[in-house]
Amino acid sequence: MSSEGAEGQTDRKKYEFRKVIEDLKNYEGSGTQLVTIYVPDDRQISDVVAHVTQEHSEASNIKSKQTRTNVQDALTSIKDRLKYYDTYPPDNGMVLFSGAVDSGGGRTEMVTQVLEGPPQPVESFRYHCDSDFLTEPLDNMLADQGLYGLVVLDRREANVGWLKGKRIEPVKSASSLVPGKQRKGGQSAQRFARLRLEAIDNFYQEVAGMANDLFVPERHEIEGILVGGPSPTKEEFLDGDYLHHELQDSVIGKFDVSYTDESGLRELVDNAQDALADAEVMKDKRQMETFFEELNAGELATYGFEQTRRNLVMGSVERLLISEDLRKDVISYECPDCGTTDREVVDRRKSTTDHTCSECGTEVDADDAEREDAIEHLIEIAEQRGTETKFISTDFEKGEQLYDAFGGFAGILRYSTGV
């Protein structure tokens, strides 16, 4: 699978997770009775079951009978779900949600949801019981800005690491042998200056070696490289072309930082937030620029749900573009008399209504209509036809236009179809 194809799969998984999380956020419990459990992939299922069993026992001490019953029912439901897993959870772990949520009119309903293999690994085991489900760690995973290389250095030390989503991972460090500016007795100023420059050069080469060893194998996955340090150190390092030439081209910014230890990596990421946001949205901008070029001067653009769908079915769409903010359902009405299928894209909250067939005028009962997520409907066709899918942010003008002017659906075609 190409890197763009893999990215499309990741985007789809993020969308599916985001949709579930949005539903989870709408649930409320009347007390501290909604249970959330984060399980990393190296935690044995038997350990999780033991923990749930212990929590079930301790819940018997809850004073409120209703809350006690709801918590224990939630834990029992989670325990039942865990029976479907072997020794360990899926890759990247899983998150379990269960509890009695308010359904209106003073009634409650039991909801249990398991999210397997989130976009980023679950870092640690966590048990949480409150009036809301704990979704913040998943929100952070979905806010993933890709993979970035980090380098901080001055003339005394350096650290190299990764930014993976929102997780900063220090990997390598080095200390220099660069002498201070005060020379030892007996050394001429000229000789001392030469030795110092050689030591600085050797240190920069060492730092570049660490960065090259870490970043070059991942150079096709890296979104960019950030370099931090005091002036003029970072400028000397970059201007000296110490980095591998492909990495040099991937540097998206250099930033002043006060520290060059592991805390300097965190400071570098904090200072680079604008550049990170720009780099992420630039990928979306390039997609939309291609779309508008074809829309205005070419023949390889399609937009709107029905036109895009028809092109997808023909296999003519190279890349499917979907607005990140889109939350729509598609309702399919099949006429019982002539067999015509009409489709209507509606807000997810809109109820299904009776429909008149566009061909013969027969009334189609709403109960006979098929309703599904519009995005998943198109992505399923796209995957069958080998079409890549890209979700487009609304954080820039053309991204907003995709949502507002084109209904949130568009495509770049492999060949012109006239549709």
N, C-alpha and C positions, 0 to 999 in steps of 0.2 A: 504493500500500500504506500502511495506517495505521502510526503510529509503534509501536503495540503489535504489529502484524503483522510489521514489520521487526525488532522486538526478538525475536519468536519465531523468525524465521529465523536471527538471530544466535545465539540460545540453542542452536538445533539444530546450527549449525556448531561452536559451542564443544563441544557434547557429542561430536560426531564426532571433533574434534581430540583431546579429552581421552581418548577411548577408544583412539585410536591411540597417544597418548603413554604411556598406562598399559602398553600392550603393549611399546613401545620400552624402557621402563624395566626391564622384566623380562629383557631380553636382556643377555647378557654375552659378551665375547670373551676368549679365553685369553691374549691379549696386546693391545698397543696397535694394534688392527686394525679398530676400528669407526669409520667415517668419517662425519662430519656436516658439511654445508655449508649455511650461511645465505646466501641471495642476495637483496638488495634489488631492488625492481622497476625501478630505474634502472641496474642493472648489465647490460651486454650479455651475451647467452648466449655469444657468441664469446670474451669475456674469461674467462668461467667455464670454458669448455672448455680454453682455453690454460692456466689455472691447474691444472686437473685433469691435463692432459698433463704439466705440469712436475712435479707431485707424484708422478705415476706414474714418471717418470724418476728422481726423487730416491729413491723407495722401493727402487730397485735396490741402494742402499747399506745396507739393513737387514740385519743379520748373520743373524738367524734366518730360515732358508729358509721355514718355515711362515708366519711373520708377514709376510715379504716377499710371498709368493704371495697371502696373504689380502688384504693392503692393495691390491696391484695389481689383484686381481680385483674388489675393491669399487670402485676408481676406474674400472675398465673398465665396470662395471655402471652407475655414475653417468653416465659419458660416453655410454653407449648411451641412457639416459633423456633426456639433454639434446638428443638429435637430434629429439625430438618438439616442441621449442619453437622459435619464430621468433626475432626479434631480441632481445626482452626477455621477462622472466618475466611471469607474471600480476600483476594489481594486488595490492599489499601484498607481492609477492615470493614466495619459496618456500623450503622447507627440504628437503634431500636427505639420506637416511640409507642407508648400505649397509655390509655387513660379514658376516663369517662368525661366527655366534653359536653358542654351545654348545647342543646339542640332546639331551645326555645320552648316557651310555655312551661318552664319549670322542669322540663324533661332532660335526660341525658342519654347519650349513646356511647358505646365503647368503640374506640378507634385504636387500631394497632397497625403500625406501618414499619417496615424494615427497608432501609436504604443500604444496598450492597455496593462495595467498591466505589466510594466517593472519588471525585477528581484528584484529590490529594490524600496521602495516607493519614488515617487517624493516628495522632501522635501518642496518646495515652488513654488508659481506661478511665472512664468518668461516669459516675452515677449521679443523676440529678432528678429531684422530685419537687415540683412547684406547680403554680396555677397556670403556667404556660410551658410549652415544650421548648427545650433549649436548642435553638437553631443557629446561634451566632457562629460557632466553629464551622458549620457548613457554609454560612454566608461568606466567611473568610476564604474558604476553599474556592468558592465560585467566583470570588473577586480576583482569582489567579491572573496575573499579568504576564505569565510566561516564564521563561528561563533566562536569567541574566547573569553574566559574570561580573564579579566585584573585585577590585584591586584598590587597596589603600597603602600608601607608602610615604615615608619621608627618608632622610638619609641615615636613620638609625634602625628602623624596622619596617616590616611590610606584612600585610595579611592578604590572602586571596581566598575567595569563597564564592558561594552561589546565592542568588535570590531566586527561590522556587515558589512562585505564587507570592505569598506574604511571609514565607519562612526564609530566614537568613541562615545559611549553613557555612560557618568558617571551616576551611579545609586545610590550608597550608600557611605557615608563617616563617619569617626569616629575620635574623638580626644582622646588622652590617658591622663591618670592621673599619668603617670610615673614621679616620681620626678627627678629633675636634679641630677647630680653627687655630688653636694655639700650638705651634710646633715645639718639639722637644729641643733642648739645648744642643748645639753643634750642627744642626741641620740648616742648610741655607733655605731662604724663603722660596727660591725657585724650585729646589728639589722637593721641599715639603709640599708645595702646591701641586707638583706633578704626581707625587705619590698619592695625594688626596684625590686628585681627579681619576687616577687609575682605580683607586678603591671604590669611588662612586660608580664608575663604569662597571666594575666587576659586580657590584651590588645590584645595579639595574639589570644586568644580564641574568643574575640569579633570580630576581623577581620575575623577569620575563620568562625564564625557564619554568618556574612554578606555574605561571599563568598558562603558558603554552601546553604544558603537560596536562593541565586540568581542562582547559577550554577547547583545544584543537580537536580532540576526539568527539566533542559535542558541538562543533562549529555550525553544523547544519540545523541544529535545534535551537541554538542561542538566538534570542531576540535582540540582544545588544550587550555591550560591555560598558561598565561605569568605572571611572578611575577617580580616586580622591586622594587628597594630600595637600600640603601647603604649597604656595608658590615660592620658588620656581620648580620645585621637585617634580610635580606631576607633569609640568610642561616639558622639562628636560627628558623625562621618561618617554613621553609620547612623541616628542619631536625627534628623539634619537632612534626611532624605528626599532626599538628593542623587541616589540611583540611580533609574533608571526604575522605575515602580511594580511592574511585573511582576518585575523583578529583585529589588526589595526583598523581595517575598514569597518569593523563592527562596533567601534567605540562611538557611543551616542552622546557622551558628555563627560566633562571633567569638572570636579566640584571641590571647593575648599572644605576640609574637615580638620577638626582640632586634634583628633586622635588617630593613631594608625595601628592600634591593637584591635581586638575583636569588636570592641565598642565603636571603633571607627567605621566598621562595615555597616553597623546600624545607622550611624550618623550619615554615611554616604547615601544610604537608601532614603533616609528622611529628606536629605537635601536635593534628591533627584526626583521627587514625586512628579513634578511638572513634566520632566523629560520622559519618565516612565509612562505617564498618561498619554503623551503625544506619540510615543513609539507604538503603543497599543492601538491607538485610534488610527494611526497612519495606514495600517493594514486594511482597515475598513475603508479609508479614504481612497486607496488605490483601486479597490473593488468597485466602488461607486463611480470613480472617474472613468473606468473602463465601460461601465454600464451607460453613463451619460454620453460618452463618445459614440457608442453604437446607437444609442437612441437618437442622437442629433444628426449623425453623419453616416451611419452604417445601417446594417440590416440584422444585426445579431443581438437584439435586445427584445425582451418581452416583459410584461408587467401585468399586475392584477391577478387575482386568484385563478379565474377560469382559463384565461389565456396561458398563464404559466403552467397550469395543470395539463392543458392540451399539448403543449410543447414537451412537457415531461413525459407524457404517455408515448409520444412519438420518439423519445430518446434524443431529442435535439438540444436539450439543455446541458451545457458544459458545467455551469455553476449556478446553483440556486441561491438567491439572496433573500434573507428573511430578517425583518426588523426584530431586534432583541425585545422591544416593548410590546410586541404583538401578543394578544391573548384572545384568540378567536376560535370558534367552533365552525365546522361545516356540516350543514344538514342536507342529506341527500333524500330526495323524494322520487320514488319510482312509480310511474303511472301504471295502475293495474290494467288499464285498457290497451294502451299503445306501447307500453314498455319504456317510454322516454324517461330518462333520469335527469331531473333538474337539481341544481345545487344552490344553496344560499349560505353565505358566510355571515355569521352573526356574532355579536358580543357573547361571551361565555355565559353571562347571566340571563340572556334572553330566553324565554320559553319557546318551545316548538309550537307552531300554529299550523292549521290546515293550509293546503297549498293547491293552487290551480295549475294543471299541467300546461306547459308552454306550447305543446303541440296540438292537443285535442280538447283542452279545456276541462277535462275531468277533474273533479275534486279529489285530492289525495289526503287521506286521514293523517293527521299529525302523529297518531300512535304508530303508524306504519313507517314513519321516517327513521332514517339512520343518522345518528349524531356522533361526531368524533372531533377530536382536536384537529384544527385545520393544519397546523404546522406538522403534526405527526402524519397526517394524511398525505401531505406532499413529500415529506422526507422518505416515507415508505416507498413511494413511486421512484423517487430520486435514487435510492439505494439499489433498487431493482434495475435501473438503467445506467448505473455507473456514474451518476451525477454527483459532484461535490456540493456540499451545503455549507454556506457561510452565514452566520448571524451578524447583523450589522448594528452597531451602536447608534443611538440617536444623539450622541454628544457632539455632533458636528452638523453643518447645514445640510449636506446631501444625505446624511443619515436620517435627518428629520424629514426630508422630502420623500424618502422611501416609505416612511410610515404615513405621512400626511397626504401626499399626492398620489402615491401608487398603491395604497392599501396595505403596505407592508410586505408585499410579495413581488419579486422580480427575478429575472434570469438572464444570464449571458449565454447565447446560443453557440452551438458548434457549427450550424449552418442555417441559412435563412429558410423559413417555412411559410412565410406570409400570414402566420397566425398572430 
